[in-house]
Structure formats: structure tokens, C-alpha cells
Amino acid sequence: MRHCRHQIALGVAFALVVLVPLAQIHASSCIDCHKTLAADEGGDVVKHIADDIHIQRGLSCESCHGGNPLAGFAEQDMSLAHDAAKGFVGAPTTAEVPDFCARCHGDVEMMKQYNPKLRVDQLLEYKSSQHGKKLAQGDTKVATCVSCHGVHGILAVSDTRAPVYKTNVAATCGHCHSDAKYMASYGIPTNQETLYRASVHGMKVASGDLSAPTCNNCHGNHGATPPGLTSIANACGECHANNRDFFNQSPHKAAFAETGSADCITCHNHHDIAKTNDAMLGVGEGSFCVTCHSEGDAGYKAAALMSSRLDSLKSALTLAQTILDRASQGGIDVKLGKFDLHAADDALIKARTAVHYFDTTKFNDITLTGVSDAGRVIELGNAALYDLRLRRIGLGFTLPLVLLVALAIYLHIRRIERERPNA
């Protein structure tokens, strides 16, 4: 047993002392040569190599490029390291990059050794994307793996410095898609990044809200494709599920299909999605409804009614909150009222989502429930205010009595002191 333990210890020591440094030696031999070269001759490849996720995970230069880095090390002839017999492939062409990366990233057994949870179908997804399809047709201007992830110095997706980190994605996509000259041959807009950054989604991501969407949330990652008119609602519905489902049950679903209008973006736009507000509903300034509906038609009347119901609910909530605040400031416990007010607040949230039903009956059911909940809170708050008034009236009567009693006691004490014989 002691002999067995000794062998295990030697094995571990060998792995730590020999195998791990071996990868570092391989990388170092490549770096020692490349760092002496000019940037355009290969010197730039080692500039950020220390940060590279592959190097940090124990891989080395020949893991990707092949060859034999140790060959020629003693002779100081690094050209011997570029041995084709040892699989040296050098830098892949743009067309070769996806398959080049997929040699590892598409190999299940290989990826298990380093990151078992990482997907291995990226190449298949890429080939189904607009980028992949155009690359297969010979268009080498399109994005490949290295366009987004970088070449040497590739950072983990979770690294805030990575080009594919959530807050950096828009700039990474915009590197090509905002370049009018570069994109001229494709005939597509180049203002998407600018519009996105001004949108409610873009501003939330910029503020650090990583739950808000960026380019790849709607267009996909490796399988990037522009959503068509029939699929935009599916993209939006991944987050806004209730809105999508309510709209699909609404009369607008068929109307939009007949007119060729796209779900969601007809009212909310593409990349420049504005923060929603209640003025979007109704027939007043800022309303989307009047874009299609004119005074006198059924849709116009429905929009006006729904807007009115929503305003009534908001007014009831405001009044209920004001009354509770007055009672609370007067020292009355209004916890039950605040609890009931949450139900009315929920009704307002539901109503703003249920707008997408475009059904006055369903919408009214929700808003009237909220008004009823707010009404109970108002009654409770008014009862609390009435109790507060009674307390103040009672205090108004009792305080003078207390003062009179105190004064009588004081005068009585002074009289006793005057009548007390001198000591």
C-alpha cells in the first residue's frame, strides 16, 4: 500500500512539474520568436496571448496551429517548428475559420475535458445563419468566429472585456453593421446600432441591466438571421409572452395579416423600441390607435373607452395611495390597506398587458376589478382618517380639562404653602 501511494505521488508530481509546464514551454517557444517580429509579420499575435482563455485552460499554440514548437528551439531556428508533418496549418483563411474552430468546439469528447456545459453545435448553427450561407457562397466579408470572439487573446464570454459580453455585443455587431461603406453591397440599413442604443432595451443594457435584450437575443448567436415578418412576434414573445399570446387572440391578429402589417413592430418599431406609456392607448396625442382608426369607427371608440377605463383605475389608485399616506402620517396603522392596494396595483399591470387583447369586455373586467380593489382601500383609508379625526377631537376636549386640573392642583399647592405656619 505504501509503495502504491508512493507511485501515485510521483505521478501527480510528474503531471504538475512536467506536463503543465510543457504546454507553457510550447507556448513560450512560439512567443519568444513571434515577439521579435514586426506586428504585420506575426508579432501582434502574442500581444494579448496571456489573457487568452485557451492558454489559461492549458492549451498552447500548436493546439490550434499544429507543428512542433520544440523543434529548432536549441538551434534557434524557429522555422523548424512549422513542420507540416506535425500538422502545422498556420493561419486559416476566412473560409476555413468555422471548421478550424469546430475541430475542438464541435468535438463532444474534446470539450468535456475543458467545459462540459459548452454547446458543441455552434458550427451547425453558423452554417444555417446568413453569415454562414454567404460564406459558403464565397463571400469572405461576412462575420466568422474570429470576427466576434477575436483571434489571439480570446476572452471568456463572461469576461466584461470580451467583445461578446452582453454590454459589448451591440458595438461588436456594429463594427460591421454600422459601417456604411463595408455594408454597401448588401443593401441593408446601417443605423441599427444607433437606433438600438437610444431604445429602451439599449438604455437598460447600458445601465447594467443584463436581463434586457441585445442583438443576439433577437437575432440569435451563431445562427444569426434577420427575423422575417412572421417571426418577429416570436422573437419578442420570448420575453413578452403574455403580450404575444393576448395579441394572437385579438382581432388585430387577422387584421394585421390581411394588411401585411408586422406584429409588434407596427406599433413598437424595430431597433428603436421606445419605452411604453399609457398615452399610446386611446385617441389623444401620442396614441398609436389613431394611426389606423379614425373618429367614428369601432376601433376608435374601443380605444377611447379602454383609455378612459385605464385613467379611472389610475385615478382610483392615486386617491387610495393619498388617503393611506395621510392616515399613516397621522400615526394610524394602515398595513391592511397597503396590502389591499397591491391587488389594485396588480390590476393596473395586468390592464397594461391586456391592452393587447384589444377587447373592451376583457379589458373592462380587469380594470373594474382594480377599481373595486382600490375602492375598498379608499373606504379603509377614510375610516382610518375618521378615527384620526375622532382622536383629535377627543384630544381637543380633554387637553383643556387636563390643563384646568393641572392649574387647580398648582393653585391648591400654592394656597397650602401660604397657609403653612413659618418654621
C-alpha positions in Angstrom: 0.0 0.0 0.0 2.8 2.4 0.9 4.5 1.6 -2.4 1.3 2.3 -4.3 0.9 5.6 -2.6 4.5 6.5 -3.5 3.8 5.8 -7.2 0.6 7.9 -7.1 2.6 10.8 -5.5 5.2 10.5 -8.2 2.6 10.5 -10.9 1.0 13.7 -9.5 4.4 15.3 -9.2 5.2 14.4 -12.7 1.9 16.0 -14.0 2.5 19.1 -12.1 6.2 19.6 -12.7 6.4 18.2 -16.3 3.2 18.1 -18.2 1.7 21.5 -17.2 5.0 23.4 -17.8 5.3 21.6 -21.1 2.4 23.4 -22.6 3.8 26.6 -21.2 7.2 25.8 -22.8 5.5 25.2 -26.1 3.7 28.5 -26.0 6.8 30.3 -24.8 8.9 29.0 -27.7 6.3 30.4 -30.1 6.1 33.6 -28.2 9.8 34.1 -27.9 10.0 34.1 -31.7 6.9 36.0 -32.6 7.6 38.8 -30.1 10.7 39.6 -32.1 8.7 40.1 -35.3 7.0 43.2 -36.6 3.3 43.5 -36.0 2.4 42.9 -39.6 4.7 39.9 -39.8 3.2 38.0 -36.9 4.4 40.0 -33.8 0.9 41.1 -33.0 -0.4 37.6 -32.3 1.3 37.5 -28.9 0.2 40.9 -27.7 -2.7 39.7 -25.6 -1.9 36.0 -25.5 -1.6 35.9 -21.7 -5.4 36.7 -21.4 -6.4 34.1 -23.9 -8.9 31.6 -22.4 -7.3 28.7 -24.3 -3.9 29.5 -22.9 -5.4 29.8 -19.4 -7.0 26.4 -19.8 -3.7 24.7 -20.5 -3.8 24.7 -24.3 -0.9 26.0 -26.3 -0.2 27.5 -29.8 0.2 24.1 -31.5 -3.2 23.0 -30.1 -4.7 25.2 -32.9 -1.9 25.6 -35.4 -0.1 22.3 -35.1 3.6 22.0 -35.8 6.4 21.2 -33.3 7.3 24.3 -31.3 10.2 22.5 -29.6 11.9 21.7 -32.8 14.7 24.1 -33.6 14.5 25.6 -30.1 18.1 24.6 -29.3 19.2 25.6 -32.8 17.4 29.0 -32.6 15.8 28.1 -35.9 12.1 28.5 -35.3 11.2 27.7 -38.9 11.7 24.1 -38.0 8.7 24.4 -35.7 6.5 24.9 -38.8 6.6 21.3 -39.6 3.8 20.2 -41.9 4.4 16.6 -41.0 3.5 17.6 -37.4 0.2 19.1 -38.7 1.3 22.7 -39.0 -1.5 24.7 -40.7 -0.6 28.3 -39.8 -3.3 30.9 -40.0 -6.6 29.6 -41.6 -8.3 31.6 -44.3 -11.6 33.3 -43.6 -13.4 30.5 -45.3 -11.6 27.9 -43.2 -12.2 29.6 -39.8 -15.5 28.0 -38.8 -14.3 24.4 -39.4 -10.9 25.3 -37.9 -12.5 26.3 -34.6 -15.0 23.5 -34.8 -12.2 20.9 -34.7 -12.4 21.3 -30.9 -15.7 23.2 -30.4 -17.6 20.6 -32.4 -16.0 17.7 -30.6 -18.0 16.5 -27.6 -15.2 14.4 -26.1 -12.7 17.2 -26.5 -15.0 19.8 -24.9 -15.8 17.6 -22.0 -12.2 18.0 -20.8 -12.4 21.8 -20.6 -16.0 23.0 -20.4 -18.6 20.2 -20.4 -21.6 22.6 -20.4 -20.4 24.4 -23.5 -22.5 23.7 -26.6 -20.9 21.9 -29.5 -23.4 22.7 -32.2 -22.2 26.2 -33.0 -20.8 25.2 -36.4 -24.2 23.7 -37.5 -25.9 26.9 -36.3 -23.4 29.1 -38.0 -23.9 27.3 -41.3 -27.6 27.9 -41.1 -27.1 31.6 -40.5 -27.0 34.4 -43.1 -23.3 34.8 -42.3 -22.6 31.1 -42.8 -24.7 30.8 -46.0 -23.0 33.7 -47.6 -19.6 32.4 -46.6 -20.5 29.1 -48.3 -21.2 31.1 -51.4 -17.7 32.6 -51.3 -18.5 35.9 -49.6 -15.5 36.4 -47.2 -16.6 39.8 -45.9 -19.2 38.1 -43.6 -18.5 37.5 -39.9 -16.9 34.3 -38.8 -15.9 33.1 -35.3 -12.9 35.4 -35.0 -14.9 38.5 -36.1 -16.8 38.4 -32.9 -14.6 36.5 -30.5 -11.2 37.7 -31.6 -8.2 35.7 -32.7 -5.5 35.6 -30.1 -6.3 36.9 -26.6 -9.8 35.4 -26.8 -11.7 36.1 -23.6 -14.4 34.1 -21.9 -17.9 35.2 -22.7 -18.4 36.0 -19.0 -15.4 38.4 -19.1 -16.7 42.0 -19.1 -13.8 42.9 -21.6 -15.0 40.3 -24.1 -16.5 41.6 -27.4 -19.3 39.2 -26.9 -20.1 40.2 -23.3 -23.7 41.4 -23.0 -22.9 45.1 -22.8 -20.4 44.9 -25.7 -22.4 43.0 -28.2 -24.0 46.0 -29.9 -20.6 47.5 -30.6 -19.3 44.2 -31.8 -22.2 43.8 -34.3 -22.0 47.4 -35.1 -18.3 47.1 -36.1 -19.6 45.8 -39.5 -23.3 46.7 -39.5 -22.7 50.4 -38.7 -20.1 50.7 -41.5 -22.0 52.1 -44.5 -19.1 51.6 -46.8 -18.5 48.0 -45.7 -22.2 47.1 -45.9 -22.9 49.0 -49.1 -23.1 45.8 -51.3 -25.8 44.2 -49.0 -28.4 46.9 -49.3 -29.4 46.8 -45.7 -29.6 49.8 -43.2 -26.6 50.6 -41.1 -28.3 52.6 -38.4 -29.4 49.7 -36.2 -26.8 50.2 -33.5 -27.6 53.9 -33.2 -31.3 53.2 -33.0 -30.8 50.4 -30.5 -28.7 52.5 -28.2 -31.5 55.1 -28.0 -34.1 52.4 -27.4 -35.5 51.2 -24.0 -33.6 47.9 -24.4 -30.3 49.6 -25.3 -30.5 52.1 -22.4 -31.3 49.3 -19.9 -28.3 47.2 -21.1 -26.1 50.3 -21.0 -27.2 50.9 -17.4 -26.1 47.4 -16.5 -29.4 45.6 -16.7 -28.3 42.3 -18.2 -31.8 41.0 -18.4 -32.6 43.4 -21.2 -32.1 42.1 -24.8 -29.3 43.0 -27.1 -28.6 42.0 -30.8 -28.1 38.2 -30.3 -31.2 37.9 -28.1 -33.4 38.6 -31.0 -31.2 37.5 -34.0 -29.5 34.5 -32.4 -25.8 33.9 -31.7 -24.1 31.6 -34.1 -27.3 31.0 -36.1 -27.8 34.8 -36.6 -30.5 35.6 -39.1 -32.8 38.6 -39.5 -36.3 37.8 -38.2 -38.9 37.9 -41.0 -42.3 39.5 -40.7 -43.9 36.3 -39.4 -41.2 35.6 -36.9 -40.7 39.0 -35.2 -43.5 38.3 -32.8 -41.9 35.0 -31.9 -38.7 36.9 -31.1 -40.5 39.5 -29.0 -42.7 36.8 -27.4 -39.7 35.0 -25.9 -39.7 37.8 -23.2 -43.1 39.4 -23.7 -45.1 36.1 -23.7 -48.4 37.4 -22.3 -48.4 40.3 -24.8 -47.8 37.9 -27.7 -50.5 35.4 -26.5 -53.1 38.2 -26.0 -52.3 39.7 -29.4 -52.7 36.3 -31.0 -56.3 36.1 -29.5 -57.1 39.6 -30.6 -59.0 40.8 -33.7 -55.8 42.6 -34.7 -54.1 39.3 -35.5 -56.2 38.7 -38.6 -56.3 42.4 -39.5 -52.5 42.7 -39.4 -52.2 39.5 -41.6 -54.7 40.9 -44.1 -52.9 44.3 -44.4 -49.4 42.7 -44.3 -48.5 44.6 -41.1 -45.9 43.0 -38.9 -46.8 42.0 -35.4 -45.2 44.1 -32.6 -43.1 46.4 -34.8 -46.1 48.1 -36.4 -46.7 49.9 -33.1 -43.4 49.4 -31.2 -40.8 49.7 -34.1 -37.7 47.6 -34.7 -34.4 48.5 -33.1 -35.6 51.9 -31.7 -38.2 50.4 -29.4 -39.4 53.2 -27.1 -40.4 52.9 -23.5 -44.2 52.2 -23.4 -46.6 54.7 -21.8 -50.3 54.9 -21.4 -50.6 57.7 -24.0 -50.0 55.1 -26.6 -53.6 53.8 -25.9 -56.6 55.9 -26.8 -57.3 58.7 -29.3 -55.2 61.6 -27.9 -51.8 62.9 -28.8 -49.2 60.1 -28.9 -51.8 57.4 -29.5 -50.9 54.5 -31.8 -54.6 53.7 -32.3 -55.4 56.7 -34.4 -52.7 55.7 -36.9 -55.2 53.2 -38.3 -58.5 54.1 -36.7 -60.5 57.3 -37.4 -63.2 59.0 -35.4 -66.5 57.2 -35.6 -65.2 53.6 -36.4 -65.4 50.8 -33.9 -61.7 50.7 -33.2 -61.6 54.4 -32.4 -64.5 54.0 -29.9 -62.9 51.0 -28.3 -59.6 52.7 -27.9 -61.2 55.8 -26.3 -63.2 53.5 -23.9 -60.1 51.5 -22.9 -58.1 54.6 -22.3 -60.9 56.0 -20.2 -61.1 52.8 -18.1 -57.3 52.9 -17.6 -57.4 56.5 -16.5 -60.2 55.7 -14.0 -58.1 52.9 -12.5 -55.1 55.1 -12.2 -57.1 57.9 -10.6 -58.6 55.4 -8.0 -55.1 54.1 -7.2 -53.8 57.7 -6.8 -56.6 58.6 -4.4 -56.2 55.4 -2.4 -52.5 56.0 -2.0 -53.0 59.6 -1.0 -55.6 58.7 1.7 -53.4 55.9 3.1 -50.4 58.3 3.2 -52.4 60.9 5.2 -53.6 58.2 7.6 -50.1 56.8 8.0 -48.6 60.2 8.7 -51.2 60.7 11.4 -50.0 57.7 13.2 -52.7 55.2 12.0 -51.7 51.6 11.2 -52.7 51.1 7.5 -50.8 47.8 6.8 -54.0 46.1 5.7 -54.8 48.9 3.3 -51.4 48.8 1.8 -51.8 45.0 1.3 -55.1 45.5 -0.5 -53.5 48.3 -2.6 -51.1 45.7 -4.0 -54.0 43.9 -5.6 -55.2 47.1 -7.3 -51.6 47.8 -8.5 -51.5 44.3 -10.0 -54.7 45.0 -11.8 -53.1 48.1 -13.4 -50.1 46.0 -14.5 -52.5 43.3 -16.0 -54.5 46.0 -17.7 -51.5 47.5 -19.4 -50.7 44.0 -20.7 -54.3 43.1 -21.5 -54.3 46.1 -23.9 -53.1 43.6 -26.5 -56.4 41.7 -26.3 -58.0 44.8 -27.9 -61.2 43.5 -26.4 -63.2 46.0 -24.3 -65.0 43.3 -22.4 -61.9 41.6 -21.2 -60.1 44.9 -20.6 -63.1 46.2 -18.6 -63.2 43.1 -16.4 -59.6 43.7 -15.3 -59.9 47.5 -14.8 -63.2 47.3 -12.9 -61.7 44.7 -10.6 -58.8 47.1 -9.9 -61.2 50.0 -9.3 -63.1 47.8 -6.9 -59.9 46.8 -5.0 -58.9 50.5 -4.9 -62.4 51.4 -3.6 -62.0 49.1 -0.7 -58.7 50.7 0.1 -60.3 54.1 -0.1 -63.0 53.0 2.3 -60.5 51.6 4.8 -58.4 54.8 4.5 -61.4 57.0 5.0 -62.3 55.0 8.1 -58.8 55.5 9.4 -58.9 59.2 8.7 -62.3 59.4 10.6 -60.7 57.6 13.5 -57.9 60.1 13.4 -60.3 63.0 13.4 -62.1 61.5 16.4 -58.8 61.2 18.3 -58.0 64.8 17.5 -61.5 66.0 18.6 -61.2 63.9 21.8 -57.7 65.4 22.4 -59.2 68.9 21.8 -61.7 68.3 24.6 -59.5 66.5 27.1 -56.5 68.7 26.8 -58.2 71.9 28.3 -59.6 69.7 31.1 -56.1 68.3 31.8 -54.7 71.8 31.8 -57.5 73.0 34.2 -56.9 70.2 36.6 -53.2 70.9 36.5 -53.8 74.6 37.2 -56.2 73.7 40.1 -53.6 71.5 41.6 -50.9 74.1 41.2 -53.1 76.8 42.9 -54.1 74.4 45.7 -50.4 73.7 46.4 -49.6 77.4 46.5 -52.5 78.1 48.9 -51.2 75.3 51.2 -47.8 76.8 51.1 -49.1 80.3 52.1 -51.2 78.9 55.0 -48.4 76.8 56.4 -47.0 78.4 59.6 -43.5 79.6 59.4 -41.0 77.2 60.7 
